[in-house]
Amino acid sequence: MARGRNKPPKLREGATILVTAPSSYPSFPEMRLAEGVEILRSMGYHVILGETVRHALRSWFYSAPPEKRAEELNKAFRDPGIDAIICARGGVGALRLLDLLDYDAIRDNPKILVGYSDTTGLQEAIYARTGVPSLQAAMPGPRPHIYFGEEDRLKTYMHSLRLAFKIMRGEMLELANPPDAPLPKTINPGRAVGISVGGNIIIHVFLLAAGRAPSHEGSILFLENIEEPAWRVDDYMSVLQLRGVLAEASGIVLGEFPEPKSYPYPSPSLEEVLATRIREATSAPAFMNYSCCHARYILPYPIGIKLEVDADRGALIMKESLAE
């Protein structure tokens, strides 16, 4: 459980951003890191590339050995010349850093940390230990075109990125799907306010197993993933229900949860599984298809701040700023 919120400074004009790879390495052409970095620079920010990005340090599935990846994050939080840290991509391996992070340095030098997917492990563990909030939002490596085609990839990416930087500059936003995103669907109606937690459902369940997840009591819980079989998502939801997580949350927000491309056996839809399991566990306001992370858009989701969920409209309303 977090010791209370410990907000980072607002991102100022011309700020210095470190792009680091605490999980996997962004591969080309599937991921266009150079293009993403140039977009950040075109927005007026000074971008530094970490050694995990610009040096050939790859190890196993990772951008670098765990010690190197953790060292880069620890140095970034200690360095007064770095204003924000943006992960190049997700992938795998962030959980291996949790015992290597300098939580005292992070607590004493709070900075905005941006990522999603595998970086859920870092963001939630850091919030649980230090109270420093973070942002699940667009990264410079992945693009929506990986899943949704080239035609409008830059439009959807830039829309998501602009919202993320508004939040990093201290703005309080109402967040909702654009008209060309999937329609949000109400699972349980109503509105609720709580401290935002969550992220990738797989990593969140792993954090629970490791005892590194933040408190869920009165929380707004966000869960998302991509192309996971329905039976496996059902198992993840069983863990969350058995641990009391679904019942403790004040509200629940689900991402788009795209269906697997192929599955050889008859199966219920992910929508059916998720809606059924949530209704079995709680009557708290809940909706699905928030277009974040592995979705058509990468709309921001802050972790560790007071957030209101409106399940009837499919909207999130920030009740406080991420940075100050």
MARTOR-682099 format. One record per residue: residue number from 1; x, y, z of N, C-alpha, C in turn. Coordinates in pm, whole numbers. Example, Ala and Ser with C-alpha at 12.3 -4.5 7.8 and 13.67 -1.06 7.14 Angstrom:
// residues 2
{1,{1319,-569,780},{1230,-450,780},{1320,-330,780}} {2,{1285,-225,708},{1367,-106,714},{1290,3,787}} 
***
This chain:
// residues 324
{1,{85,-120,0},{0,0,0},{88,125,0}} {2,{50,222,-76},{130,345,-88},{128,424,41}} {3,{232,502,63},{241,585,183},{181,723,161}} {4,{90,737,68},{38,869,33},{102,917,-95}} {5,{30,1000,-167},{81,1041,-296},{200,1136,-285}} {6,{292,1123,-378},{418,1195,-378},{441,1241,-521}} {7,{377,1353,-558},{367,1389,-698},{497,1445,-756}} {8,{525,1411,-882},{641,1469,-950},{611,1611,-996}} {9,{715,1688,-1030},{693,1822,-1085},{628,1816,-1223}} {10,{553,1922,-1256},{496,1933,-1390},{608,1937,-1494}} {11,{579,1884,-1610},{676,1889,-1719},{675,2029,-1781}} {12,{789,2092,-1782},{798,2229,-1834},{835,2228,-1982}} {13,{818,2343,-2045},{855,2357,-2185},{1005,2335,-2202}} {14,{1044,2256,-2302},{1184,2229,-2327},{1248,2133,-2229}} {15,{1167,2060,-2153},{1220,1968,-2051},{1303,1857,-2114}} {16,{1385,1793,-2031},{1469,1682,-2076},{1402,1550,-2042}} {17,{1387,1466,-2143},{1322,1336,-2129},{1422,1226,-2159}} {18,{1431,1128,-2070},{1511,1009,-2097},{1420,903,-2158}} {19,{1461,848,-2271},{1393,732,-2330},{1475,609,-2295}} {20,{1415,518,-2222},{1484,399,-2173},{1403,275,-2208}} {21,{1468,160,-2204},{1400,33,-2237},{1414,-62,-2119}} {22,{1326,-51,-2019},{1337,-136,-1900},{1284,-278,-1921}} {23,{1228,-304,-2039},{1175,-437,-2069},{1246,-491,-2193}} {24,{1174,-508,-2303},{1233,-559,-2427},{1289,-445,-2511}} {25,{1361,-484,-2617},{1421,-387,-2708},{1324,-358,-2823}} {26,{1306,-230,-2860},{1216,-200,-2971},{1276,-244,-3105}} {27,{1210,-338,-3172},{1262,-393,-3296},{1206,-316,-3416}} {28,{1281,-316,-3523},{1242,-248,-3647},{1217,-357,-3752}} {29,{1115,-345,-3838},{1028,-228,-3860},{899,-229,-3780}} {30,{877,-334,-3700},{751,-340,-3626},{732,-218,-3536}} {31,{841,-171,-3480},{837,-54,-3394},{932,51,-3449}} {32,{886,175,-3449},{962,282,-3515},{1011,381,-3411}} {33,{1110,337,-3334},{1159,419,-3223},{1217,551,-3272}} {34,{1295,549,-3379},{1356,673,-3428},{1250,776,-3464}} {35,{1142,731,-3527},{1033,822,-3561},{968,878,-3435}} {36,{947,791,-3335},{887,837,-3210},{973,937,-3137}} {37,{1103,915,-3136},{1194,1010,-3071},{1191,1145,-3143}} {38,{1189,1142,-3275},{1184,1268,-3350},{1053,1344,-3324}} {39,{945,1273,-3303},{819,1339,-3269},{832,1411,-3135}} {40,{893,1347,-3038},{914,1411,-2908},{1001,1536,-2923}} {41,{1104,1527,-3003},{1192,1643,-3025},{1118,1755,-3098}} {42,{1032,1717,-3192},{957,1819,-3266},{858,1893,-3177}} {43,{822,1831,-3063},{732,1895,-2968},{806,1992,-2875}} {44,{939,2001,-2894},{1018,2098,-2818},{1090,2041,-2698}} {45,{1096,1909,-2684},{1162,1849,-2570},{1303,1803,-2607}} {46,{1391,1807,-2508},{1527,1757,-2524},{1525,1609,-2488}} {47,{1559,1522,-2583},{1548,1378,-2562},{1686,1316,-2552}} {48,{1706,1240,-2445},{1829,1163,-2424},{1794,1015,-2439}} {49,{1875,941,-2512},{1855,798,-2526},{1943,723,-2427}} {50,{1881,636,-2348},{1957,558,-2252},{2042,452,-2319}} {51,{2136,396,-2243},{2223,291,-2297},{2143,167,-2336}} {52,{2031,143,-2269},{1949,27,-2304},{1886,40,-2442}} {53,{1887,162,-2495},{1832,188,-2628},{1942,201,-2733}} {54,{2047,278,-2703},{2144,312,-2808},{2268,223,-2807}} {55,{2284,135,-2710},{2395,41,-2709},{2343,-101,-2734}} {56,{2427,-184,-2791},{2390,-323,-2819},{2412,-407,-2693}} {57,{2315,-403,-2602},{2326,-471,-2474},{2227,-586,-2461}} {58,{2160,-622,-2568},{2050,-718,-2559},{2090,-849,-2492}} {59,{1998,-897,-2408},{2020,-1021,-2333},{1888,-1095,-2324}} {60,{1887,-1221,-2368},{1763,-1299,-2370},{1654,-1223,-2445}} {61,{1540,-1199,-2378},{1429,-1126,-2441},{1438,-978,-2411}} {62,{1540,-934,-2342},{1546,-801,-2281},{1636,-706,-2359}} {63,{1620,-576,-2333},{1707,-477,-2393},{1849,-485,-2338}} {64,{1862,-537,-2216},{1991,-546,-2148},{1973,-637,-2027}} {65,{2081,-682,-1964},{2065,-760,-1841},{1989,-680,-1735}} {66,{1922,-747,-1641},{1842,-675,-1541},{1919,-568,-1465}} {67,{2042,-596,-1430},{2121,-499,-1352},{2142,-370,-1431}} {68,{2167,-381,-1561},{2188,-263,-1645},{2059,-182,-1658}} {69,{1948,-252,-1676},{1820,-182,-1691},{1781,-110,-1561}} {70,{1801,-177,-1449},{1769,-114,-1321},{1862,3,-1291}} {71,{1989,-13,-1322},{2086,94,-1300},{2047,220,-1378}} {72,{2001,201,-1502},{1962,316,-1583},{1842,389,-1522}} {73,{1744,314,-1474},{1629,378,-1409},{1670,449,-1281}} {74,{1750,385,-1198},{1793,447,-1072},{1869,576,-1097}} {75,{1961,574,-1194},{2037,695,-1227},{1945,805,-1278}} {76,{1844,768,-1355},{1753,868,-1411},{1676,939,-1301}} {77,{1630,865,-1201},{1558,928,-1090},{1651,1016,-1006}} {78,{1776,976,-993},{1870,1056,-912},{1919,1179,-986}} {79,{1918,1177,-1119},{1978,1283,-1200},{1887,1406,-1205}} {80,{1930,1520,-1147},{1846,1640,-1150},{1830,1699,-1290}} {81,{1912,1654,-1385},{1901,1704,-1522},{1797,1633,-1606}} {82,{1736,1527,-1553},{1633,1453,-1625},{1498,1485,-1560}} {83,{1402,1529,-1643},{1273,1574,-1592},{1164,1468,-1601}} {84,{1174,1377,-1695},{1073,1272,-1711},{1139,1151,-1775}} {85,{1077,1035,-1753},{1129,909,-1806},{1019,843,-1887}} {86,{1046,818,-2015},{949,753,-2101},{1008,621,-2149}} {87,{934,514,-2130},{980,383,-2174},{967,372,-2325}} {88,{1067,312,-2387},{1066,297,-2533},{956,203,-2578}} {89,{931,97,-2500},{829,-3,-2532},{806,-88,-2408}} {90,{709,-180,-2418},{689,-279,-2314},{761,-407,-2353}} {91,{689,-519,-2349},{751,-647,-2382},{750,-740,-2263}} {92,{868,-776,-2215},{880,-865,-2099},{1000,-822,-2015}} {93,{999,-860,-1887},{1120,-848,-1806},{1123,-741,-1701}} {94,{1025,-650,-1696},{1030,-542,-1597},{1021,-596,-1455}} {95,{951,-707,-1435},{938,-764,-1300},{1073,-803,-1241}} {96,{1169,-833,-1325},{1302,-871,-1275},{1377,-754,-1213}} {97,{1325,-632,-1232},{1393,-513,-1177},{1344,-474,-1038}} {98,{1236,-534,-991},{1170,-481,-872},{1257,-487,-746}} {99,{1342,-587,-734},{1433,-593,-619},{1562,-516,-642}} {100,{1577,-453,-760},{1699,-380,-792},{1678,-228,-795}} {101,{1554,-184,-776},{1525,-41,-781},{1561,27,-649}} {102,{1605,151,-658},{1637,233,-540},{1512,313,-504}} {103,{1424,252,-424},{1297,316,-393},{1314,442,-310}} {104,{1418,450,-230},{1443,574,-154},{1474,689,-249}} {105,{1557,662,-350},{1590,767,-447},{1466,807,-526}} {106,{1383,712,-562},{1260,743,-636},{1167,826,-550}} {107,{1154,789,-423},{1067,865,-332},{1117,1008,-314}} {108,{1248,1024,-306},{1306,1157,-280},{1315,1242,-407}} {109,{1307,1179,-523},{1319,1251,-650},{1207,1209,-745}} {110,{1082,1235,-710},{972,1186,-795},{977,1248,-934}} {111,{957,1161,-1034},{954,1206,-1173},{844,1130,-1246}} {112,{796,1189,-1352},{692,1123,-1432},{755,1004,-1505}} {113,{691,888,-1490},{731,767,-1561},{616,726,-1652}} {114,{645,710,-1781},{542,681,-1881},{569,545,-1944}} {115,{465,466,-1958},{473,338,-2026},{340,267,-2017}} {116,{334,144,-2064},{217,58,-2044},{258,-84,-2074}} {117,{167,-177,-2061},{192,-318,-2084},{289,-371,-1978}} {118,{406,-419,-2016},{499,-477,-1919},{544,-376,-1815}} {119,{546,-247,-1847},{591,-147,-1750},{490,-128,-1637}} {120,{372,-189,-1647},{279,-192,-1534},{349,-239,-1408}} {121,{439,-337,-1423},{510,-389,-1307},{591,-283,-1235}} {122,{658,-198,-1310},{736,-90,-1251},{645,17,-1192}} {123,{545,58,-1268},{462,171,-1228},{383,140,-1101}} {124,{324,22,-1094},{245,-11,-975},{334,-39,-854}} {125,{447,-108,-874},{536,-135,-761},{595,-6,-706}} {126,{630,87,-794},{684,216,-749},{578,293,-672}} {127,{454,295,-723},{350,366,-650},{324,302,-514}} {128,{322,169,-509},{297,100,-383},{404,130,-279}} {129,{530,144,-321},{641,166,-227},{669,312,-197}} {130,{640,401,-292},{685,540,-277},{573,643,-284}} {131,{455,604,-334},{348,701,-353},{364,787,-477}} {132,{463,759,-561},{485,839,-683},{391,790,-792}} {133,{300,876,-842},{209,834,-950},{282,831,-1084}} {134,{220,768,-1181},{280,756,-1315},{170,756,-1419}} {135,{207,735,-1544},{111,748,-1652},{124,633,-1752}} {136,{15,558,-1771},{10,463,-1881},{-33,542,-2005}} {137,{54,548,-2102},{30,635,-2217},{122,595,-2331}} {138,{109,665,-2444},{183,633,-2565},{334,636,-2542}} {139,{403,537,-2597},{548,528,-2592},{604,552,-2732}} {140,{731,588,-2745},{785,621,-2878},{810,501,-2968}} {141,{807,378,-2913},{830,261,-2996},{704,207,-3061}} {142,{611,153,-2983},{490,92,-3044},{403,195,-3114}} {143,{324,147,-3211},{228,231,-3280},{98,152,-3296}} {144,{-14,218,-3303},{-139,145,-3328},{-138,67,-3459}} {145,{-48,104,-3553},{-49,34,-3682},{-13,-113,-3671}} {146,{49,-152,-3559},{83,-293,-3540},{-43,-378,-3548}} {147,{-153,-325,-3497},{-275,-403,-3489},{-386,-351,-3582}} {148,{-379,-225,-3624},{-493,-165,-3690},{-463,-107,-3828}} {149,{-346,-135,-3882},{-317,-91,-4018},{-256,47,-4024}} {150,{-198,80,-4136},{-119,201,-4153},{-200,328,-4173}} {151,{-321,319,-4220},{-392,434,-4274},{-396,553,-4178}} {152,{-435,529,-4054},{-450,643,-3963},{-364,628,-3838}} {153,{-255,553,-3850},{-173,526,-3731},{-117,654,-3670}} {154,{-71,750,-3753},{-11,870,-3699},{-117,958,-3632}} {155,{-236,964,-3691},{-343,1044,-3632},{-380,993,-3493}} {156,{-399,862,-3480},{-438,807,-3350},{-324,822,-3249}} {157,{-200,802,-3295},{-84,815,-3206},{-70,957,-3155}} {158,{-77,1054,-3244},{-58,1193,-3204},{-170,1242,-3113}} {159,{-293,1200,-3139},{-403,1236,-3050},{-374,1187,-2909}} {160,{-332,1062,-2897},{-303,1003,-2767},{-184,1073,-2700}} {161,{-82,1102,-2779},{39,1163,-2724},{11,1304,-2672}} {162,{-68,1382,-2744},{-100,1519,-2699},{-174,1517,-2566}} {163,{-267,1423,-2549},{-338,1411,-2421},{-241,1376,-2309}} {164,{-149,1285,-2336},{-52,1245,-2234},{32,1364,-2188}} {165,{78,1445,-2282},{161,1559,-2244},{82,1667,-2172}} {166,{-47,1681,-2202},{-130,1773,-2123},{-134,1729,-1977}} {167,{-148,1600,-1955},{-150,1549,-1818},{-14,1568,-1752}} {168,{93,1544,-1826},{227,1561,-1769},{256,1708,-1735}} {169,{188,1799,-1804},{205,1942,-1774},{112,1988,-1661}} {170,{41,1894,-1600},{-39,1926,-1482},{-186,1950,-1507}} {171,{-233,1929,-1631},{-375,1951,-1660},{-460,1835,-1607}} {172,{-583,1867,-1569},{-681,1767,-1527},{-782,1751,-1640}} {173,{-791,1632,-1697},{-871,1610,-1817},{-988,1517,-1790}} {174,{-1088,1527,-1878},{-1188,1422,-1891},{-1147,1338,-2011}} {175,{-1138,1209,-1993},{-1085,1119,-2095},{-1196,1026,-2144}} {176,{-1216,1024,-2275},{-1319,939,-2335},{-1277,902,-2476}} {177,{-1330,793,-2527},{-1296,745,-2661},{-1336,846,-2768}} {178,{-1250,869,-2869},{-1292,944,-2988},{-1401,868,-3064}} {179,{-1471,935,-3154},{-1582,871,-3227},{-1540,751,-3311}} {180,{-1414,747,-3357},{-1372,635,-3441},{-1307,522,-3363}} {181,{-1317,527,-3230},{-1274,416,-3145},{-1395,328,-3116}} {182,{-1374,207,-3064},{-1487,123,-3028},{-1579,190,-2927}} {183,{-1706,156,-2932},{-1806,214,-2843},{-1787,158,-2702}} {184,{-1771,244,-2600},{-1767,194,-2463},{-1899,125,-2427}} {185,{-1890,16,-2351},{-2009,-59,-2311},{-2016,-67,-2159}} {186,{-2133,-35,-2105},{-2154,-38,-1961},{-2171,-181,-1914}} {187,{-2095,-218,-1810},{-2112,-348,-1744},{-2203,-331,-1622}} {188,{-2165,-239,-1532},{-2250,-198,-1421},{-2264,-46,-1428}} {189,{-2385,8,-1420},{-2402,152,-1433},{-2357,229,-1309}} {190,{-2343,361,-1326},{-2314,448,-1212},{-2182,520,-1224}} {191,{-2151,597,-1119},{-2026,673,-1111},{-1957,638,-979}} {192,{-1824,645,-980},{-1748,617,-859},{-1616,692,-864}} {193,{-1564,724,-746},{-1437,794,-733},{-1343,708,-649}} {194,{-1217,704,-688},{-1117,631,-611},{-978,660,-664}} {195,{-878,600,-602},{-740,613,-647},{-716,512,-758}} {196,{-665,559,-870},{-647,476,-989},{-529,380,-974}} {197,{-554,254,-1003},{-449,152,-1004},{-472,63,-1125}} {198,{-380,-30,-1149},{-401,-130,-1253},{-311,-113,-1373}} {199,{-351,-178,-1481},{-272,-181,-1604},{-292,-315,-1671}} {200,{-186,-370,-1726},{-195,-498,-1794},{-239,-607,-1696}} {201,{-342,-682,-1732},{-402,-778,-1638},{-304,-888,-1598}} {202,{-220,-933,-1692},{-124,-1039,-1659},{-24,-989,-1555}} {203,{34,-874,-1580},{134,-820,-1489},{71,-786,-1354}} {204,{-52,-736,-1357},{-120,-703,-1232},{-140,-828,-1146}} {205,{-178,-938,-1208},{-194,-1064,-1134},{-59,-1111,-1080}} {206,{47,-1098,-1159},{181,-1136,-1111},{222,-1051,-990}} {207,{192,-921,-994},{225,-834,-881},{150,-876,-756}} {208,{24,-915,-772},{-52,-966,-657},{16,-1088,-598}} {209,{59,-1180,-685},{124,-1302,-639},{254,-1272,-565}} {210,{324,-1167,-611},{453,-1130,-550},{437,-1037,-430}} {211,{315,-996,-400},{294,-904,-288},{344,-764,-316}} {212,{345,-722,-443},{398,-591,-480},{291,-497,-536}} {213,{167,-537,-536},{61,-453,-592},{18,-348,-491}} {214,{-31,-233,-537},{-84,-132,-445},{-218,-176,-387}} {215,{-266,-102,-289},{-396,-132,-227},{-508,-115,-330}} {216,{-607,-203,-321},{-723,-195,-409},{-846,-139,-337}} {217,{-836,-117,-210},{-952,-73,-134},{-999,65,-182}} {218,{-1123,72,-230},{-1176,198,-279},{-1112,249,-405}} {219,{-1048,161,-481},{-971,204,-600},{-1059,210,-724}} {220,{-1006,276,-827},{-1056,260,-964},{-956,168,-1033}} {221,{-1001,48,-1065},{-913,-56,-1118},{-922,-61,-1270}} {222,{-808,-50,-1335},{-798,-58,-1481},{-732,-189,-1519}} {223,{-788,-259,-1618},{-732,-384,-1667},{-736,-386,-1819}} {224,{-629,-433,-1882},{-625,-441,-2028},{-529,-551,-2071}} {225,{-546,-593,-2196},{-452,-689,-2255},{-484,-702,-2404}} {226,{-409,-786,-2474},{-434,-804,-2617},{-427,-950,-2655}} {227,{-525,-994,-2735},{-523,-1126,-2799},{-493,-1239,-2702}} {228,{-555,-1235,-2586},{-540,-1341,-2486},{-660,-1434,-2495}} {229,{-641,-1566,-2493},{-755,-1658,-2499},{-853,-1634,-2384}} {230,{-981,-1658,-2411},{-1084,-1631,-2311},{-1064,-1715,-2185}} {231,{-1019,-1840,-2200},{-1002,-1923,-2081},{-894,-1868,-1988}} {232,{-790,-1809,-2048},{-682,-1754,-1965},{-727,-1627,-1895}} {233,{-801,-1541,-1966},{-855,-1421,-1902},{-950,-1460,-1789}} {234,{-1028,-1566,-1810},{-1117,-1615,-1705},{-1037,-1656,-1582}} {235,{-921,-1719,-1602},{-835,-1755,-1489},{-782,-1632,-1417}} {236,{-739,-1531,-1494},{-691,-1408,-1431},{-802,-1345,-1346}} {237,{-924,-1342,-1401},{-1036,-1285,-1326},{-1066,-1367,-1202}} {238,{-1045,-1499,-1208},{-1063,-1582,-1089},{-966,-1542,-979}} {239,{-841,-1517,-1017},{-742,-1473,-918},{-786,-1342,-854}} {240,{-828,-1247,-937},{-870,-1117,-884},{-992,-1131,-794}} {241,{-1083,-1221,-829},{-1201,-1242,-745},{-1164,-1312,-615}} {242,{-1079,-1415,-622},{-1040,-1488,-502},{-962,-1402,-404}} {243,{-885,-1309,-457},{-809,-1217,-371},{-894,-1100,-320}} {244,{-1017,-1091,-364},{-1104,-984,-318},{-1084,-852,-389}} {245,{-1003,-851,-494},{-969,-727,-562},{-1092,-664,-628}} {246,{-1171,-746,-697},{-1288,-693,-769},{-1390,-635,-671}} {247,{-1407,-700,-557},{-1504,-652,-459},{-1456,-526,-387}} {248,{-1324,-510,-373},{-1270,-393,-303},{-1275,-266,-386}} {249,{-1271,-278,-518},{-1263,-161,-605},{-1393,-82,-602}} {250,{-1380,51,-607},{-1499,138,-617},{-1554,141,-758}} {251,{-1467,122,-858},{-1507,122,-997},{-1406,45,-1078}} {252,{-1447,-3,-1196},{-1360,-85,-1281},{-1368,-34,-1424}} {253,{-1251,-22,-1486},{-1240,20,-1626},{-1164,-88,-1701}} {254,{-1219,-134,-1813},{-1153,-234,-1896},{-1111,-172,-2028}} {255,{-995,-213,-2077},{-953,-172,-2210},{-1031,-245,-2317}} {256,{-981,-240,-2440},{-1055,-300,-2551},{-1050,-453,-2554}} {257,{-945,-515,-2500},{-930,-661,-2500},{-959,-721,-2638}} {258,{-877,-689,-2739},{-898,-750,-2872},{-896,-903,-2864}} {259,{-980,-965,-2943},{-988,-1111,-2946},{-863,-1170,-3012}} {260,{-824,-1292,-2973},{-715,-1360,-3044},{-750,-1378,-3191}} {261,{-649,-1377,-3278},{-674,-1390,-3422},{-734,-1526,-3457}} {262,{-692,-1629,-3385},{-748,-1762,-3410},{-741,-1843,-3282}} {263,{-838,-1930,-3267},{-842,-2020,-3151},{-910,-2147,-3196}} {264,{-851,-2265,-3174},{-901,-2388,-3238},{-1027,-2447,-3175}} {265,{-1070,-2397,-3059},{-1182,-2459,-2989},{-1296,-2360,-2972}} {266,{-1419,-2408,-2955},{-1530,-2317,-2925},{-1501,-2238,-2798}} {267,{-1535,-2111,-2801},{-1498,-2026,-2688},{-1596,-1911,-2676}} {268,{-1628,-1870,-2552},{-1705,-1746,-2537},{-1619,-1626,-2576}} {269,{-1683,-1515,-2603},{-1608,-1394,-2634},{-1544,-1339,-2507}} {270,{-1437,-1263,-2524},{-1375,-1198,-2409},{-1473,-1102,-2342}} {271,{-1554,-1034,-2422},{-1654,-943,-2367},{-1748,-1017,-2272}} {272,{-1793,-1134,-2313},{-1885,-1212,-2229},{-1816,-1256,-2100}} {273,{-1694,-1304,-2111},{-1620,-1351,-1993},{-1599,-1237,-1894}} {274,{-1551,-1123,-1943},{-1519,-1011,-1854},{-1644,-955,-1789}} {275,{-1748,-932,-1867},{-1871,-876,-1810},{-1933,-971,-1708}} {276,{-1935,-1099,-1739},{-1994,-1197,-1647},{-1918,-1203,-1515}} {277,{-1785,-1208,-1523},{-1705,-1221,-1401},{-1715,-1096,-1314}} {278,{-1720,-979,-1376},{-1733,-856,-1297},{-1870,-850,-1231}} {279,{-1975,-882,-1304},{-2109,-877,-1245},{-2126,-979,-1133}} {280,{-2057,-1093,-1144},{-2061,-1192,-1036},{-1995,-1140,-908}} {281,{-1892,-1058,-926},{-1809,-1017,-812},{-1852,-887,-746}} {282,{-1916,-796,-824},{-1940,-662,-771},{-2050,-592,-849}} {283,{-2115,-497,-782},{-2210,-409,-850},{-2150,-270,-872}} {284,{-2021,-256,-846},{-1954,-127,-863},{-1960,-83,-1008}} {285,{-1967,50,-1034},{-1968,98,-1173},{-1851,42,-1252}} {286,{-1880,-5,-1373},{-1776,-66,-1456},{-1815,-52,-1603}} {287,{-1713,-29,-1687},{-1737,-29,-1831},{-1617,-86,-1904}} {288,{-1637,-125,-2030},{-1529,-183,-2111},{-1509,-101,-2238}} {289,{-1399,-128,-2303},{-1360,-67,-2432},{-1299,72,-2418}} {290,{-1242,107,-2301},{-1162,228,-2294},{-1039,207,-2382}} {291,{-1018,297,-2477},{-921,274,-2584},{-779,313,-2540}} {292,{-723,231,-2455},{-588,256,-2403},{-496,139,-2435}} {293,{-371,167,-2445},{-266,66,-2447},{-274,-21,-2572}} {294,{-307,-148,-2561},{-313,-236,-2678},{-448,-216,-2748}} {295,{-468,-101,-2807},{-599,-65,-2858},{-585,24,-2980}} {296,{-698,66,-3034},{-693,155,-3150},{-625,286,-3116}} {297,{-658,341,-3000},{-588,457,-2948},{-505,414,-2827}} {298,{-419,504,-2781},{-343,478,-2659},{-378,592,-2562}} {299,{-507,606,-2530},{-549,712,-2440},{-481,696,-2305}} {300,{-447,805,-2239},{-376,795,-2113},{-462,735,-2001}} {301,{-395,665,-1911},{-456,623,-1786},{-355,651,-1675}} {302,{-383,750,-1588},{-290,779,-1478},{-302,674,-1369}} {303,{-191,644,-1305},{-187,551,-1192},{-150,630,-1067}} {304,{-233,616,-963},{-199,675,-834},{-258,811,-806}} {305,{-367,848,-875},{-434,975,-845},{-584,951,-829}} {306,{-654,1052,-778},{-799,1041,-761},{-867,1057,-896}} {307,{-949,956,-930},{-1010,949,-1062},{-1157,912,-1046}} {308,{-1242,970,-1128},{-1384,934,-1129},{-1414,855,-1256}} {309,{-1487,745,-1240},{-1533,667,-1354},{-1682,689,-1372}} {310,{-1722,722,-1494},{-1862,734,-1531},{-1892,617,-1624}} {311,{-1951,511,-1568},{-1971,389,-1645},{-2083,402,-1747}} {312,{-2172,497,-1729},{-2281,515,-1825},{-2231,581,-1954}} {313,{-2138,675,-1940},{-2085,744,-2057},{-1955,682,-2108}} {314,{-1894,596,-2027},{-1765,541,-2066},{-1655,645,-2060}} {315,{-1651,722,-1953},{-1555,833,-1942},{-1481,827,-1809}} {316,{-1362,886,-1808},{-1282,902,-1688},{-1261,1051,-1663}} {317,{-1279,1094,-1539},{-1262,1234,-1505},{-1154,1245,-1399}} {318,{-1046,1313,-1431},{-938,1334,-1334},{-985,1431,-1228}} {319,{-976,1390,-1101},{-1017,1474,-990},{-899,1546,-926}} {320,{-781,1516,-971},{-660,1586,-927},{-554,1570,-1036}} {321,{-451,1651,-1028},{-346,1645,-1129},{-248,1533,-1099}} {322,{-181,1487,-1202},{-75,1387,-1186},{53,1451,-1133}} {323,{80,1572,-1178},{203,1644,-1144},{168,1782,-1090}} {324,{259,1839,-1010},{231,1972,-955},{360,2052,-941}} 
***
